[in-house]
């Protein structure tokens, strides 16, 4: 499992308790070839790792996750720009090699809370 996927898994497990008014969902972007040769495509290349909703207002938002060494691809930059043009809240959460994965996830939960609930 890549560092980003492990951080994503830990974040998805911790988020419901830490952020009860937020629901996060993993987005899979892939292309699968079936036995009959047909291809099934899911998602758009560059979409964020997670999308979510804020309870009570229907606000949708996007979260891109990066390990300490991760960088946005051109497709991810294009998705970020599309979100900005459509007024879709978008954030990137970056890991740190100076933190354990638990510390990173704890910090990320605080960053998401401050981003979604700036007056709390």
C-alpha positions in Angstrom: 0.0 0.0 0.0 1.4 3.4 -0.9 1.9 6.0 1.8 -0.9 8.2 0.3 -3.3 5.2 0.3 -2.4 4.3 3.9 -3.0 7.9 5.0 -6.3 8.0 3.1 -7.4 4.8 4.8 -6.6 6.2 8.3 -8.3 9.5 7.5 -11.5 7.8 6.4 -11.5 5.7 9.6 -10.9 8.7 11.9 -13.1 11.3 10.2 -16.6 10.2 11.3 -15.7 10.5 15.0 -13.6 13.7 14.7 -15.9 15.4 12.2 -19.5 14.1 12.8 -21.1 16.7 10.4 -18.8 15.7 7.5 -19.0 12.6 5.3 -16.0 11.7 3.2 -16.1 9.3 0.3 -13.2 7.7 -1.6 -13.2 8.4 -5.3 -11.9 5.7 -7.6 -10.5 6.7 -11.0 -9.8 3.7 -13.1 -10.2 1.8 -16.4 -11.0 -1.9 -16.2 -10.9 -4.3 -19.2 -13.5 -7.0 -19.0 -13.1 -10.5 -20.2 -15.1 -9.8 -23.3 -12.6 -7.0 -24.2 -14.9 -4.1 -23.3 -13.5 -1.3 -21.1 -15.3 0.3 -18.2 -14.1 3.7 -17.2 -14.8 5.2 -13.7 -14.1 8.8 -12.8 -12.1 11.5 -14.5 -8.3 11.5 -14.4 -7.1 14.1 -12.0 -10.2 14.1 -9.7 -9.5 14.4 -6.0 -8.9 11.3 -3.8 -11.9 12.2 -1.7 -15.1 14.1 -2.0 -17.4 14.9 0.8 -20.6 16.6 2.0 -21.3 18.9 4.9 -24.4 18.0 6.9 -27.3 20.4 6.8 -26.3 22.5 3.8 -25.5 20.0 1.1 -22.1 21.6 0.5 -19.9 19.3 -1.6 -16.2 19.7 -1.5 -13.0 18.0 -2.8 -9.9 16.8 -0.9 -6.6 15.8 -2.6 -4.2 13.9 -0.4 -0.4 13.9 -0.8 2.3 12.1 1.1 5.3 14.3 2.0 6.9 13.5 -1.4 3.7 13.8 -3.4 3.1 16.5 -6.0 0.0 17.5 -8.1 0.0 16.1 -11.6 -1.1 18.2 -14.5 -4.5 16.5 -14.5 -4.9 17.2 -10.8 -4.0 20.9 -11.3 -6.6 21.0 -14.1 -9.2 19.5 -11.7 -8.2 22.1 -9.0 -8.7 24.8 -11.6 -12.1 23.3 -12.7 -13.2 23.3 -9.1 -12.2 26.9 -8.7 -14.1 27.9 -11.8 -17.2 26.2 -10.6 -17.0 27.4 -7.0 -16.4 23.9 -5.6 -14.3 24.0 -2.4 -11.0 22.2 -3.0 -8.1 21.6 -0.6 -4.9 19.6 -0.7 -3.6 18.0 2.5 0.1 17.2 2.5 1.9 14.8 4.6 5.2 15.5 6.5 8.1 13.2 6.8 8.6 14.6 10.3 5.3 13.1 11.5 4.0 9.7 12.1 1.0 8.7 10.0 -1.2 9.2 13.1 0.1 12.7 13.6 -0.5 13.5 10.0 -4.1 12.3 10.1 -4.7 14.2 13.3 -3.3 17.4 11.8 -5.4 16.8 8.6 -8.6 16.5 10.6 -7.8 19.9 12.2 -7.1 21.4 8.8 -10.4 20.1 7.4 -12.3 21.4 10.4 -10.7 24.8 10.2 -11.4 24.9 6.5 -15.0 23.8 6.7 -15.9 25.5 10.0 -13.8 28.7 10.1 -15.9 30.3 12.9 -15.7 27.4 15.4 
